[in-house]
Amino acid sequence: MNVLAIALFGILTAFVVLQIFYILAFVSSMNLPSPKTIQDELLPKAAVILSLRGADPFLAACVRALLYQNYPQYNLHIVVDSQEDPAWNIVNKTIQQAQATHVQVNPLIARHNTCSLKGSALVQAIKALDDSYQVVAFIDADVIAHPTWLRELVIPLMDERIGATTGNRWYITQSGQWGSLVRYLWNTVAVVFMCTQQAPWGGSIAMRLSVLRQSGLLEKWTQSISVDAPILGALQAMGLNVKFVPTVMMPNREECNLARCLRFITRQLLSTRLYNPQWLLIVAQVFTSTLAVVLTIVLLLIALSKGNIGTALGIAGGFASYILAIAVQLVFVEQVVRRVIRARGESTTPFSALMMAKTLVAIPLTQLVYAVTVVSAILTQKVEWRGISYQIKGPWNIRLIEYQPYELSRQPIDTNISL
């Protein structure tokens, strides 16, 4: 038993060390110098595209933020799934209150049955743009853009070696729900990995319109379940890079229960399975580390049941050291991200003692959830997103099973709950 326990601690230590390298690379990218300022007249005309199905918890704030960007020439293009959608009235009311004229709101008309509704919405909006636009930015409705968001995404695109600029989502949980904590922890690992691998996030990204058209992404989006996953490969084929912009790490303050969290992570991992060439490596890492965690817990229970107190204390101490090592890494990354968020004047709520205690418990729980959702993503042949089911036969073989407008009854009663 002692030999097996030592082997398991060796595996867990190796994963902690591996994670340290990822974190150091992430922190290095977060500490890059701010891009140089550019005079307004040199900034290209931009289109910001927001696709909607359902009314996200902070939708009105999202739209207001996009209407007041510190950018000289831009128009906001909003595509709502249908005029029956609860988002339709919220969007139009927000625009009327702002008396904004640089915005267009259209229902989704060019709906494809071979891709996600978001993909259809983005393709419809892009095809409607004339040649006066040079840059296109995309944003998700769970993001509230700070005033310089668009400017910060566009300026690095002045370097023609860069095909896309991107930030990422950072969950800030306040309720301490288990689903919110697990999603936060899982996303932290995902963000660190994505940033070090130059993987773009479609919820906050900008590209030159010419690159977008030449890359073949519009065609790919009409055959894909994911919008952001195909971007990196398409740009690499053109000899272009994706640049991570640390100042556009976007806080998300929505909450979710454990069931919604499981569905969310499964959808994210399904996209990874379909489009990420490193999928098998990810699976191997997840299962190896999870098996080590599970076997460590099993050994601890066996030692306790046999009255081997010394062995049990050794195993418990080693496992506690692993959890604390992960927690220290988490605190380090959290502080780096919060510094960026606070620099924009946005608030961040400190963790309470209870929240910190629950987070320690949530670390091994997240490990188990990760393994379960990887299995789910491997087995998934049909996925549901906001009331629409898609049949998945392959990366480029997607079928929207049946369309129906988003139902108001699907809106959570709690206005802070993610859709």
Salt bridges, closest charged atoms under 4 A:
ASP40 OD1 - ARG151 NH2 2.71
ASP56 OD2 - ARG386 NH2 2.91
ASP81 OD2 - ARG53 NH1 2.64
ASP131 OD1 - ARG213 NH1 3.09
ASP140 OD1 - LYS118 NZ 2.82
ASP142 OD2 - ARG169 NE 3.35
GLU152 OE1 - HIS146 NE2 2.78
ASP159 OD2 - ARG161 NH2 2.83
GLU334 OE2 - ARG338 NE 2.29
GLU346 OE2 - ARG344 NE 2.90
GLU384 OE2 - ARG410 NH1 3.83
